[in-house]
């Protein structure tokens, strides 16, 4: 399993990084909504994740605010890295700005292609 952007990943998992095992897996419900990144963050909170890890580009402003309001630690890593090899970084405002730009670009290109 490799880390993917919230708006593109086919599955969502809960995993134990210490034991290096997946403890829960489900279809990415966010793929069925127009606001994919915020929906993915909400689903992680609903699943009671202690930390939320997304690929670079996953945490737009709404996702960031939802996660922070819920008191979650938000982390990101480069897409394509195997989940148990990830060396995550804490989400910064520059990551939020980048993710927000990518989210807007995705919406525009999806509606005009």
Backbone as XML, in Angstrom:
<?xml version="1.0"?>
<chain id="A" units="angstrom">
  <residue number="1" name="UNK">
    <atom name="N" x="0.825" y="-1.183" z="0.000"/>
    <atom name="CA" x="0.000" y="0.000" z="0.000"/>
    <atom name="C" x="0.871" y="1.248" z="0.000"/>
  </residue>
  <residue number="2" name="UNK">
    <atom name="N" x="0.500" y="2.184" z="-0.867"/>
    <atom name="CA" x="1.246" y="3.433" z="-0.972"/>
    <atom name="C" x="0.334" y="4.606" z="-0.642"/>
  </residue>
  <residue number="3" name="UNK">
    <atom name="N" x="0.928" y="5.634" z="-0.077"/>
    <atom name="CA" x="0.163" y="6.815" z="0.304"/>
    <atom name="C" x="-0.261" y="7.588" z="-0.942"/>
  </residue>
  <residue number="4" name="UNK">
    <atom name="N" x="-1.528" y="8.063" z="-0.934"/>
    <atom name="CA" x="-2.068" y="8.823" z="-2.052"/>
    <atom name="C" x="-2.811" y="10.046" z="-1.523"/>
  </residue>
  <residue number="5" name="UNK">
    <atom name="N" x="-3.015" y="11.016" z="-2.406"/>
    <atom name="CA" x="-3.782" y="12.209" z="-2.052"/>
    <atom name="C" x="-5.205" y="11.785" z="-1.709"/>
  </residue>
  <residue number="6" name="UNK">
    <atom name="N" x="-5.799" y="12.440" z="-0.689"/>
    <atom name="CA" x="-7.153" y="12.103" z="-0.244"/>
    <atom name="C" x="-8.147" y="12.022" z="-1.395"/>
  </residue>
  <residue number="7" name="UNK">
    <atom name="N" x="-8.032" y="12.900" z="-2.362"/>
    <atom name="CA" x="-9.016" y="12.954" z="-3.443"/>
    <atom name="C" x="-8.823" y="11.866" z="-4.492"/>
  </residue>
  <residue number="8" name="UNK">
    <atom name="N" x="-7.769" y="11.073" z="-4.379"/>
    <atom name="CA" x="-7.486" y="10.053" z="-5.388"/>
    <atom name="C" x="-7.346" y="8.630" z="-4.840"/>
  </residue>
  <residue number="9" name="UNK">
    <atom name="N" x="-7.058" y="8.488" z="-3.570"/>
    <atom name="CA" x="-6.848" y="7.165" z="-2.985"/>
    <atom name="C" x="-8.109" y="6.320" z="-2.995"/>
  </residue>
  <residue number="10" name="UNK">
    <atom name="N" x="-7.992" y="5.075" z="-3.354"/>
    <atom name="CA" x="-9.152" y="4.188" z="-3.435"/>
    <atom name="C" x="-9.601" y="3.670" z="-2.078"/>
  </residue>
  <residue number="11" name="UNK">
    <atom name="N" x="-8.675" y="3.553" z="-1.135"/>
    <atom name="CA" x="-9.036" y="3.051" z="0.193"/>
    <atom name="C" x="-8.513" y="3.988" z="1.280"/>
  </residue>
  <residue number="12" name="UNK">
    <atom name="N" x="-9.140" y="3.867" z="2.444"/>
    <atom name="CA" x="-8.667" y="4.557" z="3.644"/>
    <atom name="C" x="-8.338" y="3.467" z="4.651"/>
  </residue>
  <residue number="13" name="UNK">
    <atom name="N" x="-7.262" y="3.663" z="5.384"/>
    <atom name="CA" x="-6.887" y="2.663" z="6.380"/>
    <atom name="C" x="-6.601" y="3.322" z="7.714"/>
  </residue>
  <residue number="14" name="UNK">
    <atom name="N" x="-6.795" y="2.546" z="8.759"/>
    <atom name="CA" x="-6.263" y="2.865" z="10.078"/>
    <atom name="C" x="-5.128" y="1.883" z="10.274"/>
  </residue>
  <residue number="15" name="UNK">
    <atom name="N" x="-3.978" y="2.394" z="10.693"/>
    <atom name="CA" x="-2.857" y="1.484" z="10.878"/>
    <atom name="C" x="-2.096" y="1.822" z="12.140"/>
  </residue>
  <residue number="16" name="UNK">
    <atom name="N" x="-1.410" y="0.825" z="12.646"/>
    <atom name="CA" x="-0.571" y="0.971" z="13.828"/>
    <atom name="C" x="0.868" y="1.070" z="13.339"/>
  </residue>
  <residue number="17" name="UNK">
    <atom name="N" x="1.460" y="2.285" z="13.407"/>
    <atom name="CA" x="2.824" y="2.434" z="12.888"/>
    <atom name="C" x="3.871" y="1.680" z="13.701"/>
  </residue>
  <residue number="18" name="UNK">
    <atom name="N" x="3.597" y="1.448" z="14.974"/>
    <atom name="CA" x="4.560" y="0.709" z="15.800"/>
    <atom name="C" x="4.570" y="-0.775" z="15.449"/>
  </residue>
  <residue number="19" name="UNK">
    <atom name="N" x="3.382" y="-1.348" z="15.290"/>
    <atom name="CA" x="3.278" y="-2.769" z="14.939"/>
    <atom name="C" x="3.387" y="-2.995" z="13.431"/>
  </residue>
  <residue number="20" name="UNK">
    <atom name="N" x="3.320" y="-1.910" z="12.680"/>
    <atom name="CA" x="3.347" y="-1.965" z="11.217"/>
    <atom name="C" x="2.279" y="-2.907" z="10.668"/>
  </residue>
  <residue number="21" name="UNK">
    <atom name="N" x="1.042" y="-2.637" z="11.107"/>
    <atom name="CA" x="-0.069" y="-3.444" z="10.610"/>
    <atom name="C" x="-1.312" y="-2.587" z="10.395"/>
  </residue>
  <residue number="22" name="UNK">
    <atom name="N" x="-2.088" y="-2.966" z="9.402"/>
    <atom name="CA" x="-3.356" y="-2.310" z="9.120"/>
    <atom name="C" x="-4.386" y="-2.880" z="10.087"/>
  </residue>
  <residue number="23" name="UNK">
    <atom name="N" x="-5.105" y="-1.995" z="10.788"/>
    <atom name="CA" x="-6.112" y="-2.464" z="11.737"/>
    <atom name="C" x="-7.537" y="-2.297" z="11.203"/>
  </residue>
  <residue number="24" name="UNK">
    <atom name="N" x="-7.689" y="-1.487" z="10.149"/>
    <atom name="CA" x="-9.011" y="-1.290" z="9.551"/>
    <atom name="C" x="-8.821" y="-0.753" z="8.139"/>
  </residue>
  <residue number="25" name="UNK">
    <atom name="N" x="-9.689" y="-1.187" z="7.214"/>
    <atom name="CA" x="-9.606" y="-0.728" z="5.828"/>
    <atom name="C" x="-11.017" y="-0.579" z="5.282"/>
  </residue>
  <residue number="26" name="UNK">
    <atom name="N" x="-11.243" y="0.500" z="4.523"/>
    <atom name="CA" x="-12.541" y="0.703" z="3.879"/>
    <atom name="C" x="-12.355" y="1.465" z="2.571"/>
  </residue>
  <residue number="27" name="UNK">
    <atom name="N" x="-13.393" y="1.433" z="1.753"/>
    <atom name="CA" x="-13.397" y="2.203" z="0.512"/>
    <atom name="C" x="-13.343" y="3.691" z="0.863"/>
  </residue>
  <residue number="28" name="UNK">
    <atom name="N" x="-12.651" y="4.477" z="0.076"/>
    <atom name="CA" x="-12.558" y="5.917" z="0.316"/>
    <atom name="C" x="-13.892" y="6.566" z="-0.035"/>
  </residue>
  <residue number="29" name="UNK">
    <atom name="N" x="-14.704" y="6.844" z="0.984"/>
    <atom name="CA" x="-16.027" y="7.437" z="0.781"/>
    <atom name="C" x="-15.942" y="8.833" z="0.176"/>
  </residue>
  <residue number="30" name="UNK">
    <atom name="N" x="-14.816" y="9.481" z="0.330"/>
    <atom name="CA" x="-14.648" y="10.846" z="-0.169"/>
    <atom name="C" x="-14.684" y="10.922" z="-1.692"/>
  </residue>
  <residue number="31" name="UNK">
    <atom name="N" x="-14.418" y="9.811" z="-2.368"/>
    <atom name="CA" x="-14.406" y="9.830" z="-3.833"/>
    <atom name="C" x="-15.788" y="10.096" z="-4.419"/>
  </residue>
  <residue number="32" name="UNK">
    <atom name="N" x="-16.827" y="9.915" z="-3.616"/>
    <atom name="CA" x="-18.202" y="10.085" z="-4.093"/>
    <atom name="C" x="-18.756" y="11.476" z="-3.810"/>
  </residue>
  <residue number="33" name="UNK">
    <atom name="N" x="-17.928" y="12.386" z="-3.303"/>
    <atom name="CA" x="-18.392" y="13.727" z="-2.965"/>
    <atom name="C" x="-17.558" y="14.776" z="-3.701"/>
  </residue>
  <residue number="34" name="UNK">
    <atom name="N" x="-18.131" y="15.963" z="-3.909"/>
    <atom name="CA" x="-17.345" y="17.013" z="-4.565"/>
    <atom name="C" x="-16.252" y="17.586" z="-3.660"/>
  </residue>
  <residue number="35" name="UNK">
    <atom name="N" x="-16.467" y="17.584" z="-2.357"/>
    <atom name="CA" x="-15.478" y="18.108" z="-1.396"/>
    <atom name="C" x="-14.687" y="16.935" z="-0.825"/>
  </residue>
  <residue number="36" name="UNK">
    <atom name="N" x="-13.828" y="16.344" z="-1.634"/>
    <atom name="CA" x="-13.163" y="15.094" z="-1.272"/>
    <atom name="C" x="-12.218" y="15.217" z="-0.084"/>
  </residue>
  <residue number="37" name="UNK">
    <atom name="N" x="-11.376" y="16.234" z="-0.066"/>
    <atom name="CA" x="-10.400" y="16.354" z="1.023"/>
    <atom name="C" x="-11.088" y="16.536" z="2.381"/>
  </residue>
  <residue number="38" name="UNK">
    <atom name="N" x="-12.049" y="17.486" z="2.496"/>
    <atom name="CA" x="-12.735" y="17.628" z="3.787"/>
    <atom name="C" x="-13.492" y="16.356" z="4.190"/>
  </residue>
  <residue number="39" name="UNK">
    <atom name="N" x="-14.096" y="15.701" z="3.215"/>
    <atom name="CA" x="-14.846" y="14.474" z="3.521"/>
    <atom name="C" x="-13.920" y="13.375" z="4.026"/>
  </residue>
  <residue number="40" name="UNK">
    <atom name="N" x="-12.736" y="13.271" z="3.446"/>
    <atom name="CA" x="-11.760" y="12.275" z="3.901"/>
    <atom name="C" x="-11.328" y="12.575" z="5.336"/>
  </residue>
  <residue number="41" name="UNK">
    <atom name="N" x="-11.103" y="13.846" z="5.641"/>
    <atom name="CA" x="-10.711" y="14.232" z="7.001"/>
    <atom name="C" x="-11.829" y="13.902" z="7.986"/>
  </residue>
  <residue number="42" name="UNK">
    <atom name="N" x="-13.069" y="14.211" z="7.618"/>
    <atom name="CA" x="-14.218" y="13.892" z="8.486"/>
    <atom name="C" x="-14.308" y="12.388" z="8.742"/>
  </residue>
  <residue number="43" name="UNK">
    <atom name="N" x="-14.067" y="11.596" z="7.704"/>
    <atom name="CA" x="-14.134" y="10.137" z="7.852"/>
    <atom name="C" x="-13.051" y="9.640" z="8.802"/>
  </residue>
  <residue number="44" name="UNK">
    <atom name="N" x="-11.854" y="10.204" z="8.710"/>
    <atom name="CA" x="-10.769" y="9.824" z="9.629"/>
    <atom name="C" x="-11.152" y="10.137" z="11.071"/>
  </residue>
  <residue number="45" name="UNK">
    <atom name="N" x="-11.788" y="11.279" z="11.281"/>
    <atom name="CA" x="-12.230" y="11.667" z="12.624"/>
    <atom name="C" x="-13.317" y="10.710" z="13.100"/>
  </residue>
  <residue number="46" name="UNK">
    <atom name="N" x="-14.264" y="10.400" z="12.211"/>
    <atom name="CA" x="-15.341" y="9.457" z="12.548"/>
    <atom name="C" x="-14.778" y="8.089" z="12.942"/>
  </residue>
  <residue number="47" name="UNK">
    <atom name="N" x="-13.694" y="7.683" z="12.287"/>
    <atom name="CA" x="-13.065" y="6.393" z="12.581"/>
    <atom name="C" x="-12.168" y="6.443" z="13.821"/>
  </residue>
  <residue number="48" name="UNK">
    <atom name="N" x="-12.102" y="7.621" z="14.447"/>
    <atom name="CA" x="-11.345" y="7.829" z="15.691"/>
    <atom name="C" x="-9.835" y="7.664" z="15.514"/>
  </residue>
  <residue number="49" name="UNK">
    <atom name="N" x="-9.335" y="8.150" z="14.383"/>
    <atom name="CA" x="-7.886" y="8.136" z="14.155"/>
    <atom name="C" x="-7.222" y="9.103" z="15.130"/>
  </residue>
  <residue number="50" name="UNK">
    <atom name="N" x="-6.100" y="8.702" z="15.708"/>
    <atom name="CA" x="-5.348" y="9.590" z="16.600"/>
    <atom name="C" x="-4.625" y="10.670" z="15.804"/>
  </residue>
  <residue number="51" name="UNK">
    <atom name="N" x="-4.066" y="10.279" z="14.678"/>
    <atom name="CA" x="-3.361" y="11.181" z="13.778"/>
    <atom name="C" x="-3.920" y="10.949" z="12.384"/>
  </residue>
  <residue number="52" name="UNK">
    <atom name="N" x="-3.908" y="11.994" z="11.565"/>
    <atom name="CA" x="-4.389" y="11.859" z="10.197"/>
    <atom name="C" x="-3.211" y="12.098" z="9.262"/>
  </residue>
  <residue number="53" name="UNK">
    <atom name="N" x="-2.907" y="11.087" z="8.478"/>
    <atom name="CA" x="-1.795" y="11.146" z="7.531"/>
    <atom name="C" x="-2.343" y="11.183" z="6.113"/>
  </residue>
  <residue number="54" name="UNK">
    <atom name="N" x="-1.928" y="12.173" z="5.363"/>
    <atom name="CA" x="-2.315" y="12.274" z="3.965"/>
    <atom name="C" x="-1.097" y="12.571" z="3.122"/>
  </residue>
  <residue number="55" name="UNK">
    <atom name="N" x="-1.231" y="12.334" z="1.847"/>
    <atom name="CA" x="-0.132" y="12.657" z="0.936"/>
    <atom name="C" x="-0.045" y="14.167" z="0.756"/>
  </residue>
  <residue number="56" name="UNK">
    <atom name="N" x="1.130" y="14.629" z="0.354"/>
    <atom name="CA" x="1.348" y="16.035" z="0.023"/>
    <atom name="C" x="0.240" y="16.474" z="-0.927"/>
  </residue>
  <residue number="57" name="UNK">
    <atom name="N" x="-0.515" y="17.497" z="-0.565"/>
    <atom name="CA" x="-1.631" y="17.960" z="-1.376"/>
    <atom name="C" x="-2.988" y="17.558" z="-0.836"/>
  </residue>
  <residue number="58" name="UNK">
    <atom name="N" x="-3.044" y="16.885" z="0.314"/>
    <atom name="CA" x="-4.306" y="16.380" z="0.862"/>
    <atom name="C" x="-5.030" y="17.350" z="1.793"/>
  </residue>
  <residue number="59" name="UNK">
    <atom name="N" x="-4.317" y="18.294" z="2.382"/>
    <atom name="CA" x="-4.919" y="19.121" z="3.433"/>
    <atom name="C" x="-5.205" y="20.545" z="2.970"/>
  </residue>
  <residue number="60" name="UNK">
    <atom name="N" x="-6.331" y="20.729" z="2.266"/>
    <atom name="CA" x="-6.768" y="22.071" z="1.901"/>
    <atom name="C" x="-7.251" y="22.776" z="3.172"/>
  </residue>
  <residue number="61" name="UNK">
    <atom name="N" x="-7.572" y="24.061" z="3.064"/>
    <atom name="CA" x="-7.960" y="24.825" z="4.249"/>
    <atom name="C" x="-9.136" y="24.192" z="5.001"/>
  </residue>
  <residue number="62" name="UNK">
    <atom name="N" x="-10.239" y="23.808" z="4.327"/>
    <atom name="CA" x="-11.325" y="23.172" z="5.088"/>
    <atom name="C" x="-10.878" y="21.893" z="5.811"/>
  </residue>
  <residue number="63" name="UNK">
    <atom name="N" x="-10.090" y="21.058" z="5.152"/>
    <atom name="CA" x="-9.599" y="19.822" z="5.783"/>
    <atom name="C" x="-8.753" y="20.142" z="7.005"/>
  </residue>
  <residue number="64" name="UNK">
    <atom name="N" x="-7.874" y="21.111" z="6.856"/>
    <atom name="CA" x="-6.991" y="21.529" z="7.946"/>
    <atom name="C" x="-7.814" y="22.019" z="9.144"/>
  </residue>
  <residue number="65" name="UNK">
    <atom name="N" x="-8.791" y="22.887" z="8.882"/>
    <atom name="CA" x="-9.604" y="23.438" z="9.972"/>
    <atom name="C" x="-10.440" y="22.356" z="10.657"/>
  </residue>
  <residue number="66" name="UNK">
    <atom name="N" x="-10.990" y="21.448" z="9.880"/>
    <atom name="CA" x="-11.772" y="20.340" z="10.445"/>
    <atom name="C" x="-10.893" y="19.484" z="11.347"/>
  </residue>
  <residue number="67" name="UNK">
    <atom name="N" x="-9.715" y="19.127" z="10.869"/>
    <atom name="CA" x="-8.794" y="18.299" z="11.655"/>
    <atom name="C" x="-8.321" y="18.985" z="12.917"/>
  </residue>
  <residue number="68" name="UNK">
    <atom name="N" x="-7.961" y="20.253" z="12.802"/>
    <atom name="CA" x="-7.476" y="21.000" z="13.972"/>
    <atom name="C" x="-8.586" y="21.184" z="15.004"/>
  </residue>
  <residue number="69" name="UNK">
    <atom name="N" x="-9.792" y="21.487" z="14.541"/>
    <atom name="CA" x="-10.928" y="21.658" z="15.458"/>
    <atom name="C" x="-11.186" y="20.372" z="16.245"/>
  </residue>
  <residue number="70" name="UNK">
    <atom name="N" x="-10.951" y="19.242" z="15.610"/>
    <atom name="CA" x="-11.152" y="17.942" z="16.270"/>
    <atom name="C" x="-9.962" y="17.560" z="17.149"/>
  </residue>
  <residue number="71" name="UNK">
    <atom name="N" x="-8.913" y="18.391" z="17.153"/>
    <atom name="CA" x="-7.746" y="18.121" z="17.992"/>
    <atom name="C" x="-6.825" y="17.037" z="17.456"/>
  </residue>
  <residue number="72" name="UNK">
    <atom name="N" x="-6.872" y="16.804" z="16.159"/>
    <atom name="CA" x="-6.045" y="15.754" z="15.556"/>
    <atom name="C" x="-4.692" y="16.302" z="15.113"/>
  </residue>
  <residue number="73" name="UNK">
    <atom name="N" x="-3.694" y="15.463" z="15.174"/>
    <atom name="CA" x="-2.383" y="15.806" z="14.631"/>
    <atom name="C" x="-2.442" y="15.503" z="13.142"/>
  </residue>
  <residue number="74" name="UNK">
    <atom name="N" x="-2.118" y="16.484" z="12.313"/>
    <atom name="CA" x="-2.198" y="16.330" z="10.868"/>
    <atom name="C" x="-0.797" y="16.195" z="10.297"/>
  </residue>
  <residue number="75" name="UNK">
    <atom name="N" x="-0.591" y="15.135" z="9.534"/>
    <atom name="CA" x="0.726" y="14.813" z="8.983"/>
    <atom name="C" x="0.625" y="14.572" z="7.484"/>
  </residue>
  <residue number="76" name="UNK">
    <atom name="N" x="1.726" y="14.837" z="6.781"/>
    <atom name="CA" x="1.745" y="14.552" z="5.349"/>
    <atom name="C" x="3.092" y="13.974" z="4.943"/>
  </residue>
  <residue number="77" name="UNK">
    <atom name="N" x="3.070" y="13.309" z="3.804"/>
    <atom name="CA" x="4.285" y="12.727" z="3.221"/>
    <atom name="C" x="4.114" y="12.738" z="1.708"/>
  </residue>
  <residue number="78" name="UNK">
    <atom name="N" x="5.199" y="12.498" z="1.011"/>
    <atom name="CA" x="5.147" y="12.489" z="-0.455"/>
    <atom name="C" x="4.294" y="11.318" z="-0.952"/>
  </residue>
  <residue number="79" name="UNK">
    <atom name="N" x="3.481" y="11.538" z="-1.986"/>
    <atom name="CA" x="2.682" y="10.452" z="-2.550"/>
    <atom name="C" x="3.568" y="9.351" z="-3.128"/>
  </residue>
  <residue number="80" name="UNK">
    <atom name="N" x="3.048" y="8.131" z="-3.099"/>
    <atom name="CA" x="3.735" y="7.005" z="-3.718"/>
    <atom name="C" x="4.661" y="6.222" z="-2.808"/>
  </residue>
  <residue number="81" name="UNK">
    <atom name="N" x="4.871" y="6.719" z="-1.591"/>
    <atom name="CA" x="5.747" y="6.015" z="-0.648"/>
    <atom name="C" x="4.937" y="4.920" z="0.045"/>
  </residue>
  <residue number="82" name="UNK">
    <atom name="N" x="5.537" y="3.773" z="0.253"/>
    <atom name="CA" x="4.854" y="2.697" z="0.974"/>
    <atom name="C" x="4.492" y="3.190" z="2.370"/>
  </residue>
  <residue number="83" name="UNK">
    <atom name="N" x="3.292" y="2.849" z="2.796"/>
    <atom name="CA" x="2.725" y="3.396" z="4.031"/>
    <atom name="C" x="3.615" y="3.189" z="5.259"/>
  </residue>
  <residue number="84" name="UNK">
    <atom name="N" x="4.271" y="2.064" z="5.353"/>
    <atom name="CA" x="5.088" y="1.820" z="6.542"/>
    <atom name="C" x="6.516" y="2.353" z="6.406"/>
  </residue>
  <residue number="85" name="UNK">
    <atom name="N" x="6.842" y="2.938" z="5.247"/>
    <atom name="CA" x="8.146" y="3.570" z="5.043"/>
    <atom name="C" x="8.066" y="5.093" z="5.138"/>
  </residue>
  <residue number="86" name="UNK">
    <atom name="N" x="6.872" y="5.608" z="5.379"/>
    <atom name="CA" x="6.642" y="7.051" z="5.410"/>
    <atom name="C" x="7.378" y="7.701" z="6.576"/>
  </residue>
  <residue number="87" name="UNK">
    <atom name="N" x="7.960" y="8.848" z="6.286"/>
    <atom name="CA" x="8.569" y="9.703" z="7.314"/>
    <atom name="C" x="7.762" y="11.003" z="7.288"/>
  </residue>
  <residue number="88" name="UNK">
    <atom name="N" x="6.634" y="11.040" z="8.013"/>
    <atom name="CA" x="5.713" y="12.173" z="7.888"/>
    <atom name="C" x="6.240" y="13.467" z="8.508"/>
  </residue>
  <residue number="89" name="UNK">
    <atom name="N" x="5.712" y="14.564" z="7.962"/>
    <atom name="CA" x="5.988" y="15.899" z="8.488"/>
    <atom name="C" x="4.662" y="16.486" z="8.955"/>
  </residue>
  <residue number="90" name="UNK">
    <atom name="N" x="4.728" y="17.371" z="9.933"/>
    <atom name="CA" x="3.514" y="18.027" z="10.403"/>
    <atom name="C" x="3.035" y="19.024" z="9.343"/>
  </residue>
  <residue number="91" name="UNK">
    <atom name="N" x="1.720" y="19.100" z="9.167"/>
    <atom name="CA" x="1.135" y="19.999" z="8.181"/>
    <atom name="C" x="1.381" y="21.451" z="8.597"/>
  </residue>
  <residue number="92" name="UNK">
    <atom name="N" x="1.879" y="22.248" z="7.658"/>
    <atom name="CA" x="2.149" y="23.671" z="7.873"/>
    <atom name="C" x="1.169" y="24.494" z="7.027"/>
  </residue>
  <residue number="93" name="UNK">
    <atom name="N" x="1.153" y="25.790" z="7.252"/>
    <atom name="CA" x="0.281" y="26.640" z="6.447"/>
    <atom name="C" x="0.697" y="26.657" z="4.978"/>
  </residue>
  <residue number="94" name="UNK">
    <atom name="N" x="1.973" y="26.485" z="4.692"/>
    <atom name="CA" x="2.380" y="26.414" z="3.282"/>
    <atom name="C" x="1.849" y="25.128" z="2.638"/>
  </residue>
  <residue number="95" name="UNK">
    <atom name="N" x="1.791" y="24.040" z="3.394"/>
    <atom name="CA" x="1.189" y="22.799" z="2.890"/>
    <atom name="C" x="-0.302" y="23.006" z="2.640"/>
  </residue>
  <residue number="96" name="UNK">
    <atom name="N" x="-0.972" y="23.720" z="3.538"/>
    <atom name="CA" x="-2.403" y="24.008" z="3.383"/>
    <atom name="C" x="-2.634" y="24.853" z="2.125"/>
  </residue>
  <residue number="97" name="UNK">
    <atom name="N" x="-1.802" y="25.865" z="1.909"/>
    <atom name="CA" x="-1.937" y="26.717" z="0.718"/>
    <atom name="C" x="-1.734" y="25.891" z="-0.555"/>
  </residue>
  <residue number="98" name="UNK">
    <atom name="N" x="-0.707" y="25.053" z="-0.569"/>
    <atom name="CA" x="-0.442" y="24.194" z="-1.725"/>
    <atom name="C" x="-1.629" y="23.259" z="-1.973"/>
  </residue>
  <residue number="99" name="UNK">
    <atom name="N" x="-2.106" y="22.620" z="-0.921"/>
    <atom name="CA" x="-3.217" y="21.674" z="-1.046"/>
    <atom name="C" x="-4.478" y="22.370" z="-1.538"/>
  </residue>
  <residue number="100" name="UNK">
    <atom name="N" x="-4.722" y="23.579" z="-1.048"/>
    <atom name="CA" x="-5.897" y="24.340" z="-1.476"/>
    <atom name="C" x="-5.809" y="24.665" z="-2.963"/>
  </residue>
  <residue number="101" name="UNK">
    <atom name="N" x="-4.630" y="25.048" z="-3.424"/>
    <atom name="CA" x="-4.422" y="25.330" z="-4.847"/>
    <atom name="C" x="-4.683" y="24.075" z="-5.685"/>
  </residue>
  <residue number="102" name="UNK">
    <atom name="N" x="-4.140" y="22.950" z="-5.261"/>
    <atom name="CA" x="-4.322" y="21.688" z="-5.991"/>
    <atom name="C" x="-5.803" y="21.294" z="-6.015"/>
  </residue>
  <residue number="103" name="UNK">
    <atom name="N" x="-6.502" y="21.488" z="-4.898"/>
    <atom name="CA" x="-7.930" y="21.153" z="-4.834"/>
    <atom name="C" x="-8.726" y="22.008" z="-5.824"/>
  </residue>
  <residue number="104" name="UNK">
    <atom name="N" x="-8.430" y="23.307" z="-5.877"/>
    <atom name="CA" x="-9.131" y="24.186" z="-6.826"/>
    <atom name="C" x="-8.817" y="23.782" z="-8.263"/>
  </residue>
  <residue number="105" name="UNK">
    <atom name="N" x="-7.577" y="23.472" z="-8.535"/>
    <atom name="CA" x="-7.168" y="23.049" z="-9.882"/>
    <atom name="C" x="-7.901" y="21.767" z="-10.290"/>
  </residue>
  <residue number="106" name="UNK">
    <atom name="N" x="-8.005" y="20.807" z="-9.363"/>
    <atom name="CA" x="-8.718" y="19.553" z="-9.655"/>
    <atom name="C" x="-10.175" y="19.823" z="-9.995"/>
  </residue>
  <residue number="107" name="UNK">
    <atom name="N" x="-10.814" y="20.679" z="-9.206"/>
    <atom name="CA" x="-12.233" y="20.970" z="-9.449"/>
    <atom name="C" x="-12.439" y="21.629" z="-10.805"/>
  </residue>
  <residue number="108" name="UNK">
    <atom name="N" x="-11.577" y="22.587" z="-11.134"/>
    <atom name="CA" x="-11.706" y="23.288" z="-12.411"/>
    <atom name="C" x="-11.496" y="22.323" z="-13.574"/>
  </residue>
  <residue number="109" name="UNK">
    <atom name="N" x="-10.453" y="21.518" z="-13.516"/>
    <atom name="CA" x="-10.171" y="20.608" z="-14.634"/>
    <atom name="C" x="-11.203" y="19.490" z="-14.735"/>
  </residue>
  <residue number="110" name="UNK">
    <atom name="N" x="-11.773" y="19.053" z="-13.615"/>
    <atom name="CA" x="-12.805" y="18.010" z="-13.667"/>
    <atom name="C" x="-14.082" y="18.535" z="-14.304"/>
  </residue>
  <residue number="111" name="UNK">
    <atom name="N" x="-14.394" y="19.802" z="-14.084"/>
    <atom name="CA" x="-15.624" y="20.381" z="-14.628"/>
    <atom name="C" x="-15.486" y="20.807" z="-16.087"/>
  </residue>
  <residue number="112" name="UNK">
    <atom name="N" x="-14.254" y="20.938" z="-16.561"/>
    <atom name="CA" x="-14.047" y="21.443" z="-17.916"/>
    <atom name="C" x="-13.334" y="20.453" z="-18.829"/>
  </residue>
  <residue number="113" name="UNK">
    <atom name="N" x="-13.355" y="19.184" z="-18.475"/>
    <atom name="CA" x="-12.729" y="18.199" z="-19.365"/>
    <atom name="C" x="-13.730" y="17.187" z="-19.836"/>
  </residue>
</chain>
